[in-house]
Amino acid sequence: MALGSETSKKIGDRFEDNVAQLFKLMRYNVEQDRLMAGAQIDIYAELYSEETRRVIIECKNTVKPVGIDRVNRLSGQGKRI
């Protein structure tokens, strides 16, 4: 499939899969498209060691950098979870 024929959603889904795979390689337990507190989360990852680490990841396929307003909105969403 030529790159030009890929939809933005397919590119974004592939990016999300790649990010999830990176966390799996770092030995995190990974769950994609998890519903938490009424919000859909792209990637939820946990690493069990002496201290449990939890990571919430929202993947975005954008051309321009994500602005601070969007980061703050996502940060607030994470705090509710």
Secondary structure, 3 states (H helix, E strand, C coil): CCHHHCCHHHHHHHHHHHHHHHHHHCCCEEEEEEEECCEEEEEEEEECCCCCEEEEECCCCCCCCCCHHHHHHHHHHHHHC
